[in-house]
Amino acid sequence: MTGQKKVPFVTFLTRVRDDSVQGPNPYRWEEKTSDDYFAGKRVILFSLPGAFTPTCSTYQLPNFEDLYEEFKKEGVDAIYCLSVNDAFVMNAWGKSLGLQKVELIPDGSGEFTRKMGMLVAKDNLGFGMRSWRYAALVNNGVVEQWFEEEGFSDNCETDPYGVSSPQNVLQTLKDAA
């Protein structure tokens, strides 16, 4: 999946803080499109099976956060973490990890993931349809480099992690420079 593959155009339903909203939950809905995230930017997109899951919460997302400045030195404008979870879950996950740099994208219906060809069944874990673990360097909406974990399949018994790790993605960018 390299060359001229473009990321699919979808609309994501996000929740953004708005202090004009009264009550204990000062957030409002905001629609963001693929263009909002990818147009005119060179970004790292990584996707994982689920918020609050062990590998995602302990290694992948925190390490992308920790290495953010190193990615910036390699010409990356933003880092996005996408998961087939709703905006409420993604916001709570980001808050629980104290994220400041990596932006979370809620793909609640799995539409983006499906159109990327990365939607898999995780019924063996009680998850339903989720994203396979991958990362990509995306430049102005075009996938330039692709990092997909091996074993892509429904109800995979293992959770491969390495190819899409921030350390591997960063080293690949440095080696290409």
C-alpha positions in Angstrom: 0.0 0.0 0.0 2.4 2.7 -1.2 2.6 5.0 -4.2 -0.5 7.0 -4.9 -3.0 5.4 -2.4 -5.0 8.2 -0.9 -6.6 8.1 2.5 -10.4 7.8 2.2 -12.6 10.8 2.6 -14.8 10.4 5.7 -16.4 12.6 8.3 -15.4 11.9 11.9 -17.7 12.8 14.8 -15.5 14.4 17.5 -16.2 16.0 20.9 -14.4 19.2 21.6 -14.2 21.2 24.8 -16.5 24.3 24.7 -16.7 26.3 27.9 -19.9 27.9 26.7 -21.6 24.6 27.2 -23.3 24.4 30.6 -23.1 21.5 33.0 -20.5 18.9 34.0 -19.7 17.9 30.5 -18.6 21.0 28.6 -18.1 19.4 25.2 -19.9 19.8 21.9 -20.0 17.7 18.7 -17.8 18.8 15.9 -17.5 17.1 12.5 -14.0 16.8 11.1 -13.2 15.4 7.7 -10.2 13.5 6.4 -9.1 16.8 4.8 -9.1 18.5 8.2 -6.5 16.0 9.3 -4.5 15.2 6.2 -4.7 18.1 3.6 -1.5 20.0 3.2 0.3 18.2 6.0 2.9 15.4 6.4 1.7 13.3 9.3 2.1 9.9 11.0 -1.2 8.0 11.3 -1.2 4.9 13.5 -4.2 2.7 14.2 -4.7 0.1 16.9 -7.3 -2.3 18.1 -8.7 -0.3 21.0 -8.4 2.5 23.5 -7.4 1.3 27.0 -6.0 -2.0 25.7 -2.6 -3.1 27.1 -0.2 -2.8 24.2 -1.8 0.4 22.9 -1.9 2.1 26.3 1.4 0.9 27.7 3.7 1.1 24.7 2.4 2.4 21.3 0.5 5.6 22.2 2.8 6.7 25.1 5.9 6.1 23.0 4.6 8.1 20.0 3.8 10.9 22.6 7.3 10.7 24.0 9.0 10.7 20.6 6.9 13.5 19.2 9.7 16.0 19.0 12.0 13.5 17.2 9.3 13.0 14.6 9.0 16.8 14.2 12.7 16.9 13.4 12.0 14.5 10.6 9.5 16.9 9.0 6.3 15.4 10.5 3.6 18.0 11.2 1.3 15.9 13.4 0.8 12.4 14.8 -2.6 10.9 14.8 -3.8 7.8 16.7 -7.0 6.3 15.2 -9.1 3.6 16.7 -12.6 2.2 16.1 -13.9 3.7 19.3 -16.3 6.6 19.8 -15.3 10.2 20.7 -16.3 9.8 24.3 -13.9 6.8 24.8 -11.1 8.4 22.8 -11.3 11.6 24.9 -11.4 9.7 28.1 -8.4 7.6 27.0 -6.4 10.7 26.0 -7.2 12.4 29.3 -6.2 9.3 31.3 -2.8 9.2 29.6 -2.3 13.0 29.8 -1.8 13.4 26.1 -0.5 16.8 25.0 0.9 16.1 21.5 -0.6 13.1 19.7 -4.1 13.8 18.5 -6.8 11.1 18.8 -9.2 10.4 15.9 -12.4 8.5 16.8 -13.5 6.2 14.0 -16.6 5.1 15.9 -18.4 3.4 13.0 -15.1 2.0 11.5 -15.8 3.7 8.2 -12.3 5.1 7.7 -10.7 1.8 8.9 -13.0 -0.2 6.5 -12.1 2.0 3.6 -8.4 1.6 4.4 -8.9 -2.1 4.1 -7.9 -2.6 7.8 -11.1 -3.6 9.5 -11.0 -7.0 11.2 -13.2 -9.0 13.5 -12.0 -9.2 17.1 -15.0 -11.2 18.3 -12.6 -13.6 20.0 -11.8 -10.7 22.4 -15.4 -9.5 22.7 -14.5 -6.3 20.7 -16.5 -6.8 17.4 -15.0 -5.0 14.4 -11.8 -3.1 15.0 -8.7 -1.9 13.3 -5.7 -4.0 12.5 -2.5 -2.5 14.0 -0.7 -0.3 11.4 1.1 3.0 10.9 1.6 5.2 7.8 3.4 8.3 6.7 0.8 10.3 4.9 1.7 13.4 2.9 -1.2 15.7 1.8 -3.6 12.7 2.0 -1.3 10.3 0.1 0.2 7.2 1.8 4.0 7.5 1.3 5.1 4.7 3.6 3.2 1.8 5.1 3.9 -0.2 8.3 1.5 -3.1 8.8 1.8 -5.7 11.5 2.0 -9.3 10.2 -0.8 -11.8 10.4 -3.7 -9.6 9.2 -6.8 -11.7 9.9 -10.1 -11.9 11.7 -10.0 -13.1 15.2 -6.2 -13.3 15.2 -4.9 -15.2 18.3 -1.9 -12.9 18.7 -1.5 -9.1 18.7 1.6 -8.5 16.7 3.5 -5.3 17.6 6.8 -4.1 16.2 6.5 -2.9 12.6 4.1 -0.1 13.6 6.0 0.8 16.7 7.1 4.5 17.0 10.7 3.4 17.3 10.6 1.5 14.0 8.6 4.2 12.1 11.1 6.9 13.4 14.2 4.8 12.4 12.7 4.3 8.9 12.2 8.0 8.5 15.8 8.7 9.7 17.2 6.1 7.4 15.4 7.6 4.4 16.7 11.1 5.1 
